[in-house]
Amino acid sequence: MENIYAALLLHKIGKEVNEENVKSVVAAAGAEIDESQIKSLIASLKGVDIAKELESASLVATAPAGGDEKSAPKGVPSDEGKAKPKEEKKEAAAEGLSALFG
């Protein structure tokens, strides 16, 4: 996780996200350096526009709750229809209780 934070910090301050810089940030933080994890992270970030990914992640995090699918970001399911089954169960339970008491 510290490697990801290091990459995000480097991106934020405008430095190149590469193995050397990530190692420096992790070492400065006093965390243990795992070279294989750093290499894997750098390889997985090749060709990725970090700014664009962060922007799309923030859009998902601030998506309106309970809107229809058109207002939700692409790939985020709508909450529509999820509250109805609970309401129906409560109504059914109330009907069952009224039958007990006439």
ChimeraX attribute file (.defattr): number of C-alpha atoms within 10 A of each C-alpha:
attribute: neighborCount
match mode: 1-to-1
recipient: residues
	/A:1	6
	/A:2	15
	/A:3	21
	/A:4	15
	/A:5	13
	/A:6	21
	/A:7	25
	/A:8	18
	/A:9	15
	/A:10	17
	/A:11	14
	/A:12	12
	/A:13	8
	/A:14	9
	/A:15	12
	/A:16	13
	/A:17	19
	/A:18	17
	/A:19	18
	/A:20	11
	/A:21	15
	/A:22	27
	/A:23	20
	/A:24	13
	/A:25	19
	/A:26	20
	/A:27	13
	/A:28	9
	/A:29	11
	/A:30	9
	/A:31	12
	/A:32	11
	/A:33	16
	/A:34	11
	/A:35	12
	/A:36	9
	/A:37	14
	/A:38	22
	/A:39	15
	/A:40	11
	/A:41	18
	/A:42	17
	/A:43	12
	/A:44	10
	/A:45	14
	/A:46	11
	/A:47	7
	/A:48	9
	/A:49	9
	/A:50	16
	/A:51	12
	/A:52	10
	/A:53	11
	/A:54	12
	/A:55	11
	/A:56	13
	/A:57	11
	/A:58	11
	/A:59	13
	/A:60	15
	/A:61	10
	/A:62	10
	/A:63	13
	/A:64	14
	/A:65	11
	/A:66	15
	/A:67	13
	/A:68	13
	/A:69	14
	/A:70	10
	/A:71	13
	/A:72	19
	/A:73	16
	/A:74	10
	/A:75	8
	/A:76	12
	/A:77	13
	/A:78	17
	/A:79	14
	/A:80	12
	/A:81	10
	/A:82	10
	/A:83	10
	/A:84	10
	/A:85	10
	/A:86	11
	/A:87	11
	/A:88	11
	/A:89	11
	/A:90	12
	/A:91	12
	/A:92	12
	/A:93	11
	/A:94	11
	/A:95	11
	/A:96	11
	/A:97	11
	/A:98	10
	/A:99	8
	/A:100	7
	/A:101	6
	/A:102	5
